[in-house]
Amino acid sequence: MIAVIKTGGKQYKVSPKDKLKVEKLEGEEGAKITFDEVLLVSSEDSKDIKIGEPLIEKAKVEAKILRQARAKKVMVVKHKAKKRYNVKRGHRQYFTEVEIEKIVA
């Protein structure tokens, strides 16, 4: 079973036992979480496809939080030529790693 879910302003194609990193979600490690915004549900062979308009009613994806962490540092550099303007900053984005357990259509 395959589903497309929406969380954190992004869309993800998921199937059971997938691990993915999403924008930070509230919850402790090991806690269960449910994604209610399901846009598409399909069988493995694509014979049975349900497309939401925009969401599928009563469909949900259940997952388990594996860890809460921060991504690697991204360096941001601003420079203006001939103006002696140089700024260098780093940023580490928070994320939540989840494992998809089951898809309920």
C-alpha positions as CSV (number, residue, x, y, z in Angstrom):
1,M,0.0,0.0,0.0
2,I,1.3,3.5,-0.9
3,A,0.1,6.9,0.3
4,V,0.9,10.5,-0.2
5,I,0.7,12.5,3.0
6,K,1.1,16.2,3.7
7,T,2.9,17.6,6.7
8,G,5.0,20.6,7.4
9,G,4.0,22.2,4.1
10,K,5.5,19.3,2.1
11,Q,4.2,16.1,0.5
12,Y,5.7,12.7,1.0
13,K,5.1,9.4,-0.8
14,V,5.2,6.7,1.9
15,S,4.6,3.0,2.4
16,P,4.7,0.8,5.5
17,K,8.2,0.4,7.1
18,D,9.5,3.6,5.4
19,K,11.7,5.9,7.5
20,L,11.6,9.6,6.6
21,K,12.6,12.9,8.1
22,V,9.9,15.6,8.3
23,E,9.7,19.0,9.8
24,K,9.7,19.0,13.6
25,L,6.6,17.5,15.2
26,E,5.7,17.5,18.8
27,G,6.1,14.2,20.7
28,E,8.6,12.1,22.5
29,E,10.7,9.4,21.0
30,G,8.7,6.1,20.7
31,A,5.4,7.9,20.7
32,K,2.7,7.2,18.1
33,I,1.6,9.9,15.7
34,T,-1.2,10.0,13.1
35,F,-1.1,11.9,9.8
36,D,-4.7,12.8,8.9
37,E,-3.9,14.8,5.7
38,V,-3.8,11.9,3.2
39,L,-3.9,13.1,-0.5
40,L,-3.7,9.7,-2.3
41,V,-3.9,6.0,-1.4
42,S,-3.0,3.2,-3.8
43,S,-2.3,-0.5,-3.8
44,E,1.1,-1.8,-4.6
45,D,0.1,-2.8,-8.2
46,S,-1.8,0.5,-8.7
47,K,-5.1,-1.3,-9.5
48,D,-7.0,0.4,-6.7
49,I,-6.3,4.2,-6.5
50,K,-8.1,6.7,-4.4
51,I,-7.4,10.4,-5.0
52,G,-8.6,13.0,-2.6
53,E,-10.3,16.3,-3.5
54,P,-8.1,17.6,-1.7
55,L,-8.1,15.0,1.1
56,I,-9.4,11.5,1.4
57,E,-12.0,11.2,4.2
58,K,-11.4,8.7,7.0
59,A,-7.9,7.8,5.6
60,K,-4.9,8.1,7.9
61,V,-1.3,7.0,8.2
62,E,0.0,5.8,11.5
63,A,3.7,6.3,12.4
64,K,6.2,6.0,15.3
65,I,8.6,8.7,16.2
66,L,12.2,7.4,16.0
67,R,14.1,10.5,17.0
68,Q,14.1,14.3,17.4
69,A,17.3,15.9,16.1
70,R,18.9,18.7,14.2
71,A,20.3,18.5,10.6
72,K,23.8,19.2,9.6
73,K,24.9,22.8,9.6
74,V,24.2,24.9,6.5
75,M,26.4,27.9,6.0
76,V,24.8,31.1,4.8
77,V,27.1,33.7,3.3
78,K,26.1,37.2,2.2
79,H,28.6,39.4,0.3
80,K,28.4,42.7,-1.5
81,A,31.2,43.5,-3.8
82,K,33.2,46.7,-3.2
83,K,31.2,47.6,-0.1
84,R,33.2,45.7,2.6
85,Y,30.0,43.7,3.5
86,N,30.5,40.1,4.5
87,V,28.2,38.1,6.7
88,K,28.7,34.4,7.5
89,R,26.1,32.5,9.5
90,G,25.2,28.9,10.2
91,H,21.8,27.3,10.6
92,R,20.7,23.8,11.9
93,Q,17.1,22.9,11.1
94,Y,15.1,20.7,13.6
95,F,13.6,17.6,12.2
96,T,11.7,14.5,13.4
97,E,12.5,11.0,12.0
98,V,9.4,8.8,11.8
99,E,8.8,5.2,10.7
100,I,5.5,4.5,8.9
101,E,3.7,1.6,10.6
102,K,0.4,1.3,8.7
103,I,-1.9,3.0,6.2
104,V,-5.6,2.9,6.9
105,A,-7.8,3.8,3.8
